[in-house]
Amino acid sequence: MSRIISKYIVCAICAVIFGWVATSCSVTKFVPEEQYLLHKVKIKTDDKALDLSLLQPYIRQQANSKWFSLFKVPLGAYSLAGADTTKWMNRTLKNLGEEPVLYDTLQAQLTRTDLLTALQNMGFMNADVDVKQRVKGKKLTLIYDLKPGIPFFIRSVDYDIKDRGIMECMGSYIKSSQYLREGRRFSINELDAERKRITQMLMDNGYYLFHKDNITFTADTLKGSKMVDLTMHILPYRLTSDAIPQEHPRYSVRNIEFVGGDDGVLHLRPSVLEENTRIERNKPFSASNLQKTYNNFGKLPAVRYTSIKFTELPDTTLLDCRIQISTNKPNSISFQPEGTNTAGDLGAAASLTYENRNIFRGSETFSVQLRGAFEAITGLEGYQNQDYEEYSLETKLVFPRFIAPFVSKGYRRKSAASSELSLSYNIQNRPEFHRRLFSAAWRYRWSDASNHTTYRIDLPDMNYIYMPWVSGTFKHDYLDSVSNRNAILRYNYEDLFVMKVGFSMTYNRGNHAFRGNIETAGNLLNSTRHLFGFKENGRGQYTLFNIAYAQYVKGDVEYTHLMRIDQHNELALHAGFGIAYPYGNSNVLPFEKRYFSGGANSVRGWSVRGLGPGAFKGNNGAIDFINQTGDMKLDLNVEWRTFLFWKINGALFVDAGNIWTLRDYEEQPNGQFRLDEFYKQIAVAYGAGFRLNFGYFILRFDLGMKAINPAYENNNEHYAILHPKFSRDFAFHFAVGLPF
């Protein structure tokens, strides 16, 4: 397998080198006489305070794309093609490549005009833009030299508002405005943004027919001065262009009517319709509440589309609202086959899911999923069965609202929350053991669109792990053997009860993403152990129904920042940290809660669960998946992403990180976190990847190599980047989606 992968790597490297050579030699092959290849486009200025990235979108004509901002490989591939398009090779090279961009003087002048307008809109009223060309052979470098000059500032602000109702409504807004103030830089962009803000505020206070074109500005300047006297005007309302001007009408909502979709039937309960409607009777019209109503109904799984229309009552300032709700078909059944590959063991799985999206006529979603999996296990000796079977049943009931005692109807109406009840039962039969897992959870999810944040609360989440059978061979070799007794392994092959509560938050806005999670288990049970008389087992652990319960606290944070280099290149920075501590009734974390490192979303020079903890070097493949886990994790990643051709993107990455234990476990020597040693145990990897981007999903192939290995036996293995060995240092990963 590694030989096949290595051949692909060599072919990819050769393709890059070949494309680079082509780029250097023949890129002007298809450039006509008296025309130039647009080699590079630059924007420059002497004003260091000016953010040039804000002006990049105004460039109408860009040069040919580059792989990793260095090599014009697509242009090189196109240039390798011959003129005879009847030949398959020539057509293929042109389709895969990129046609040379020829310098267009008209596009350059239009770009100059756009840049000049943009600078003036930013407050640089006396700005200028020079267009310069540098020609070398048939290649042309285009430079836009920006000369913004000195910006203008606001000296005074006045308001021309003759509408008494609007003046009364805007009184507090004028006093608190942070934009129309003396001393601020004059900016047409800011004035336009202020028009939108004021229009939104007025439309939220009943001014149903108000438009931003009713707001204008007059800017007076003195000759030779950079100060502006600004006046804002609100034009009077005119029913028609030749009508008599009057005050703007302020509307209120009289009636709200709900109607069904195509079949004319409303499939939702009246209480659900009321809870999701933010428009209020006998209250002023509000554009924000109108949008919130659309958003609320749009989030309901049972709703296909929503149409809201207002009708003005003649000779009044009253509105009648008509809300039309069209629903989806409630029932659906889906079947999904899967292929599995666990450490080279191949298998297959399939799931059958039934879903009802409106089971109680309140857009509640009820689902049942049946899943079965089979995997042929190789490399095990001394066991009767040589396969792995898994069967699971999972049911969920999701309410699209906040369900809790002592919560008012008004709060439920305003909160955009969902409540979820889930029950599942999982059967795992392996040659070494049989495992059963029963789970029950009640959780809340809600989002805050204004802050681009989503939240989740698990309250509570219970898991009962039952081990009905353990192979005599496995028990003798790893659980009971005095010479090979493993406390971590033994703890994870006993019956266990986990009752946790948790809170998580996700923030995602623009190029920034943050995720935080904290959970704790066992505290409620531990606080009531004396009240209910919990008994102790032979290890001093308190038990519930003769089953020990886990007690721990765990927290994780992740941050990702994307830096746009140009249209085809992006730099992704990622950092993740997690720590968990077992205490009280537990000395070891449950296996599912322990951290592991390596794999497609971690340090990609190592296979899944192949790194750490610390400088620990695993040597027994049968149980390393237990030993190579820890209580703390650190991930640091840098990835350069670039467009290659068609739907294929490329990436270059450097990963660093590891896991550690907080306690000194005998089975994991050199795995404990120590402040004076941990930085020496940070593993580093590098590599390249390919992504097939189909829009709705991404297939990812990553080829990683070890650079610095903290678990080493000699110097060559420690600094693998200086002494690379493909069979020792290479890892291949296949995954769906980006790593971060």
N, C-alpha and C positions, 0 to 999 in steps of 0.2 A: 504493500500500500504506500509506504514512504517513498519507494522508488518512483511510483506513478506521480505522486505529488511533487517530488523534486523535479521531474521532467516538466511539469506545468510551470513551476517556478522559473526554471531555466528559459522556457519558451517566453514567459512574460517579460523576463529581463531582456532577452534578445529583442523582443518587439519594441521595448522602450528605447534600447540603444539604436535599433534600426530606424525608428521614428525620429530620434534626435539627430542622427546623421542626415536623414532626409530633410529635416527642418533646416539644418545648417547649409545644405548644398543646393536645393532645387525649389525653394518655396516660391520663387518668382517666375517659375516655369509657365504658369498660366496667366501672368500679368500682361495685358496688352501693351503695345507701344504707346508712349506718351501718357501712360497712367502709372500710378504708384501703389505698391502694397502698403496698407496702413500698418506699420510695424508696431507702433506704441502710441498711446494717448496719455498725456499727463495734464494735471491741474496743479499750478503752483501760485504762491502768493508770498509777499513779504510780511503780511499781517499774520503773526503766529497765533493770534486769538481766534482766527477764522477756522471753523471746523470744515475741512474740505470734503469729508465723507458725506456731509449733508448735500453737497452739490454734485456728487457722482451720478445720481439718477438723471440729471439734465444732459448728460453726454449722449447724443443721438447715435453716434457711430463709434463702436468699440473695435479694437484690434482682435485678431483671431485668438481663441481661447488657448490657455496653457495648462498642461498637466502640472499640478502642484505649483502654479505660478512661475514655472521655469521653462518647460519644454512645450513648443507648439507641435506636439505629435499629431493631432488631427489634421492640421494643415500639411504636415510632412507626408502623412498617408495619402492625402488627396493629390499632392504633387508627384507622388510616385506613379500615379496612373498615367496611362498613355492616352493619346487623343482618340484612338479607335474605340468607341463605346460599344461596338458589337462584341468585343471580347469580355468574357465574364470577369476576369481579374480586374480590368480597368473600371468596370461598373461597380464592383465590390469595393475597391479602394475609394472611389468617389463617394459611395453611399456611407462608408464607415468614416471617411475623413470629413474635412471642413473646407469649403470653398474659400479661396483667399478674399479678404476684405479689401476692396479698392477704395482709395481715398476719394471722398465726394466733397467738393468745395461747398455745395449748397448745404449739405448736412452740417458742415463746420460752421457756416455763417448762422444757420438756425440755432445751433448749439450756443454760439456766442450771444445771440439775442436772448435765449432762455437763461443763460448764466447771468447776464446783465439784469434781466427782470428779477431773477431770484435775489440778487444782491440788493437791488432797490427795495424789494419787499422785506428784506431783513433790516432795512433802515439806512443803508448806504446809498443815499440819493444821488451822490456825485460819482458813483462807481464807474469803472471802465474795464473792458476786457480786450486784451490783445491776443490775436491768433498768430502763432509762429509755426513755421515748418522747417524741419531739418531733413534734408534729402541726402541719402547715401546709396548710390546706385539706383535701384528701382524700389527702395524702401524709404518710407516717409514716417518721421516721428512728428506728431502733432502736439503742440503745447498751448494750453490756454492759460495766459498770464493774467491773474486777477489783481486789479488795483481798486480795492474797495473804498479807500479814502476814509475820511472822518465821518462817523455815523451821526445822525440827528437825534436830539433828545426832546422830550415833551416838557415845555415850560409851564403850560397851564391847560386845564381841562374844564370845559363848560358843557352844559346840557340844554338842548332846545327841545323840551317835551311839553306840548300843549294839552296832551291827553291826561286829564286829572286821575283817571283810574290807573293808567299805566304808571304815572308819576308816583302815586301812592304805593303801587306794587313794587316799584323799583327803588324806593327810598333807602331801605336797609342794604340793598345790593350795591348802590352807588357808594355808600360809606365804606363797605367792606371790599370793594374791588381792588385786587392786587395788580391789575394790568393798566387801567387808565389812571395813572398817578403821575404827579409832577416828578421829573427827574429820571423816569424810565426811558429807555431807548425807544425811539419812534420806529415802529415796525408795522408794515401793511399786513403781514401775516398775523400779527397779534391783534390788529383791529378786526380782521376777518374772524378770528377765533372768538373775539369778544362779541361780535354780532351773533354768532352761533350760540354762545352761552346765554346771552340775554334773550334770544328767541326761545330757547329751551325753557328758561325760567318763566317767561310769559305764557308759553303754551302749557306749562304745568299749573298755571293759575287761572285757567278758563279761557284764554285767548286762542280759541280753536282755529280762527282764520288768520292768525298773525303769521307773517313771513319775514325772513331775515332781510329781504329787499326793502322792508319798511324802515330799516336802520341805515343811515348814511353818516359820513364824517366829512368835516371840512378842516383842512390843515393849512394854517397861515404861517408863513416864514418871513422874516426880515432879511433883506439882501445882505449877504456877507455873514449871516448868523446861522448857527447850527441848531437853533432852538425852534420848536414848533408850538403854536397855539392851536389846540385841538378842540373842536366842537362836535358833539354827537347829536344828530337830529333823528327824531322818530316821526315819520310822516303820518299824516292823518289817514283814517280809513276811507276808502272810496269803493262803493259797490261796483261801479263801472268807471272807466277813465274820465268821463265827462260828468260824473255825479258830484254832488256837493260833499266836500270833505266833512267828516264827523269823527266822533270818538270810536275807538275800536270796540266792538261788542264783546262782552264777557259771557261765555256760555256755561250752563250747568246741565247735568245729565238728569232727565226726568225718569224714563223707564229703561229697563234692560230686559231684552227678550232673548231666550235661547231657542234655537231651532236645530233640527237634525240635518244630516247630510243628504246624500242622493236619495236614500230611502225615506227621508223625512222623520226618522225615529231617533230619539235621543237615548243612547245606550248607557249614559252615565247618570248616576243619582243626582237629584237637585242639590244636595249638600256638597257634593264634589264640584259641581259647576260653580256654586257660590264661593267655595274656598279658593278656587283658582282664578276667580275674577277680581282683579284689583280696581276696576272701574267701579265707582260708588254712586248710588242713586242720591239725588238732591245735593250733590257736591259739584264744585267747578270741574270742568273737563281738565284732564291731565294727560299730556302726551306720554309721560314716563309710565303712568299707570296703564295706559293702553299697551305700551311695549311689554311691560311686565306681565300683562294678561296673555299676550301672544306667547311669551317665554314659558309661562306656567303651563299652558295647554300643550305647547310644543314638547315639553318634557314628559308628558303622560304617554306611556307606551301604547295605550288604546287609541290615541288620537292620531289620525292621518293628516288632517290639515284643519286650520281655523281661519274663518273669515269674519272680520268685525267691521260693521258699517254704521255710520251715524247719519241721522236724518234731522234736518233743522225744521222746527215747527214754525209755520208762517207767523210773521209779526211778533215773534218772541225771541228770547235768547235761551231757548231750551232745546236739548238734543234728546232724541230717542236712539238707543243703542240696540243693534241686532247682532247677536253672536251666533254664527253657524258652526256647528261641530260635526265633522265627519270622522268616523272611527274606522280602525282597521278590522280585519277579520280576527276574531279573538283567539282561535286555536291554530297551532302550527306544530308539525313534527319534523325533526331533522335527524339525519344520520351522518356521522362523520367517521370515516376510517383513518387510521394513523399507522405510520411506520415508526418503530422504536429502535434505538441503538444505544445500549448502555455498556460502555467500555468494551465495545466490539461484539457484545451479545445481541444478536438480531431478534426482532420480534414484531408482533403486530397487535394493534388495539382498535377498538371500535366503540363508539358511543351513540346512544339513541336518546333524543331529548324531546319531551313533550312540553309545550308552553301554552298557557292561557293568559292573555294580556288584560283580561277584564273580568276576573272570576266573580267578584262581588259587585260589579257595575260601578266600581270606583277606580278603575284603571289599575287594580292590583294585579301583579304578575305572579302567577303560580307556575313553577316548573319542576319537572322530574327528569333526572338524567340517570340512565343506566350505562355503565361502562365496563368493558371486559378487556383484559390484556393478557398476552402470552409471550414469553421470551425464553429462548433456548439458552441455557447457561453452560458455558464451557470452562474447563480448567479446574473444576472441583473434583477432588478425590475423596473417597470414603463416605459418599452420600448416595442414598438409594435413588432419589428423584433427581433429574438433571434439567429441570425447567422451573420457570417462575410464572405463577398465575396470580392475577389480580381482578377482583370484582368489586364494584362500588355502586352505591345507590345514594343519590343526593337530591334533596328537595329544598326548594326555596319559595318563600312567600314575601314579596316586596310590596310595601304600601308606599305610594308616592306622596307621603305627608308625614308629619312628625306625630308619632303615637307614643304618649307617655301620660301617666296620671298627673293631675294637678296642673295641666297645661291648658291655658285659656284658648278659646276658639279663635280669638283675634290673633294670638301669637302663631297658632298653627296656620292661619290664613296668610300671614306675612312671611313665614319661614319657607325657604325652598329646600325642604329636607325630604329624605326618604327613610323608611324604617324597614329592616329586613330580618326575617327569621329563617334560619337555615338549619337543617338536620342532615347528617350524612353517616353512612356506615360503609367501612372499607375493609375488605378481606384480602390479605396478602399471604400467599403460600410459596415459600422458598424452600430449597433443599435443606437449608440450615435451620429454619424456624417457620412457624405460622404466626401471623400478627393480625390483630383486629383493632380497628380504630373507630370509635363512635364520637361524633362531634355534634355540638349544638351551640348556636350562637344567636345573639340578638345585637344588632348594630344599627347605627344611624349614619347617614351620609348627607351632607349638605354643601352648598357652594355659595360663594360670595363673588358675583360677577364683577362688582366694582373694584374688588381687590385681587381678582384673578386667582382666587384661592379656593380649594376644596378641603373638606374636613371629613374625618371618619372617627366614630367612637364604637368600640366593642364593649358591650356591657350586658352580660358577661359573655365570654367565649370558653366553653367547656370541652375538654378532650379526655376521653377515657381510653387508655392503651392497654390492651389485654393480649398476653402471650400464652395461647392455649397449649402450644407444643414447641419444644426446642430439641433439635436433633441431639442424640447422645454423643455423636462425634464432635459436634460443635460445642456442646456443653463441656465435654471432657477436655478438649484442646484449649478452649479460650475462657471458659467461665469458672471451672472448678480446679483446673490444673494449678498446683502450687508454683510450678516453674514458669507458667505463662499467664498468671492471673492478671486480669486487666480491669481495674475499678471502673473506668469510664465505659468500657464495653459492657461489663456486667450490669451497670446501672441502666443502660439503655435496652436491656433484654429482660426487664422485669415489668410487672404490671405497674401502671402509673396513672395518676389523676392530675390533670392540669386545668385550673380555673383561672383565667386571666381577664384583666380589663386593659384596654389600650386606647391611645389617642394618636392620630396621625394627621398631618397637614401637608398639602402640596400647593406650592406657588409656582405659577407658570405664566410669564409675561415676556413677550418679545424673545430676546436672546438669553434670558435668565430663567433657570428652573431650580427650585429648592424643594426638598422633601424631608420631613422630620417625623419620627415615630418614637413613641415611648409606651412601654407596656410593663405590667407587673402581675405576678401570679402568686397565689397562695396566701396573701395577706388576710383576706376575709376569713378563710378557713382557719388560719392560725390564730386570729383574734377570738374565735369562738370555740377553740379546741377544749377549753376547760368547761365552758357552758354545756357542751354536748358530750363531754367525756370521751374525747378521742383517745384511743389506745396507742401505745408505742410498740413498734416491732423490734426485732432483735438488734437493729442498727441504731436504735434511738430515734427513729422517725415516727412522727404522729401519722395515723392512718385514718382514712374514711372508708368504712365498709371493708376494713382490713387491707386497704390499698393506700400506699404512701402518696402524698400529694407534693407536687413541685412548688418551690418558692424561689422566686428570682425577680430581678428588675433588669430591663433591657432598653437601650435607647440607640437610635440610628439617625444620622443626618447625611444628606447628599446635596451637592451643589454642582450645577452644570452651567457653563457660560459659552455661548457660541459667538465667534468673532468672524464677521463677514469680510473676506479679503477682497473679493470681486464677485462677478456674476457666477463664476464656476468654482470658486474656492472658498473654503470655510475652515476655520480652526476651532476645534472643540476642546474645552478644558473641563476636567471633571475631578471632583474630590469627594470621597466618601469615608465616613468614620462610624464605627459601631462598637458598643461595649455592653456586656451583660455580666451580671454578678449573681451567682447562686448563694443563698444564705438561709439561715433558719433551718427549715426542714430539708434542705438540699445542699449537697457538697459538689454536685456536678449538674450542669445544665442539661435539660432534655436534648436529645440528639437533634430534633427539628429546630431547636432554638440556638444551636451552636453555629459559629461562623466557619466558612471555608474559603479558601483562596485558590486562584487559578481558574481557568475556563474561559468561555467566550465573553463574559462580562466583567472580568477581573484582570489579573496579570496574565496576559495571553501567551507567555512563553511556557506556561505550565498547563497540564491537563486539569480537568475538573477535580477538585480536592487533592491536587498534587503538590501543593505548596504549604509549608509551615507545619505546625506553629513554630515561629522563631527560626532557629537553626536546626530544628528536628529533621532528621532524614529518615523517611519511612523505608522499611526493608521487608515487610511482610504484606504482600498484596491482599491477602485474605481479610485483614482487619485494618489496613491503613485508612480506609474510608472513615473509621471511627477515630483513630489516633490523629489524623490530619484535620482536626477541627479545633476551634479555640473560642475564647471568651471575648476577644477584641479583634477588630479588623480595621485596616487602613488601606485605601485605594487611592492612587493618584494617576491620572491618565491625561495624555495629550494626543490628539488625533487630528491630522490634516486630511480633510475630505475634498475630493476634486471630481469634477465631471470628466469622464473619459470619452464615451461615444454611445449612441443609441440610448439604452436604459441602464448602461453600466457605469458605475462610479467606482473610484478607487480611494484608498486611504493609506496613509503612513502613520504609525503610532509608536508611542513609547509609554509603557505602563510601569508602575512601581507600587509596591505594597507588600503586605503579609498579614498573618494572623498571629495572635499570642494567647496564652492562657494567663489568667490572673493568679492562679495557684500553681504550686510546683507539683505536678503529677509525675509519679515515678515512670509511667508508661510513655511520657512525652518529654524526654530529656532535652534541655536547651530550648524548651518551648515557652517558658515563663517570661512575661514582660518585665524588663528591667530598664530603668531610666538611663543608665549608663551604657547599655548594650543594644537597645532596640534599633537605633539608627544604623548599626552595623548589620542588622538582619533584614533590612529592607531589600527585597528582591526587585530587580529591574529586567524588563523585557522590551524587545522592539520587534517590528514586523510590518507587514503590508497586508492589505485586504481588498477584496472586490465585493461590490454590492450590486445586486440586480434589483433596481427600483421600479416596481410596477405601480407606484402611486398608492394603492390601498394596502400593500405590504411590501417588505424588503427582505430579500434573501441575502444573507451575509456569509462570506467565506474569509476567514482570517488566518494568516500564516505567521506564527509567532516564533521568536528565537530568544533563548535565555541570554541575558547580558551580564548580570551579576547574580550569582546563586549563593544564598546564605547557608545552604546545607551542602557543604562541599567536603571532599576528602583530600583534594590537592589544589594547588594554585591555578592550574589550568581549568578545573571545574568551577572554581570560585569566580574567576574573571573570564567567563565564557565568551564575552565579546572580543577578547584578544586571542582566544584559542577556541574558535567555534568548532563544534563537532555535530554534524547534522543528526546522527542517530541518537545523540544524547540530549541535544538542546532544542530540537524542533517540536512544535505542537501545531496541529491543524484543528480549526474550529468551524463548525457550521451552525448557524443560528438564524432565527427570524427576527427582524427588527434591528435597530441600531443599539450599540452597547450602552449608550447614555445620551 
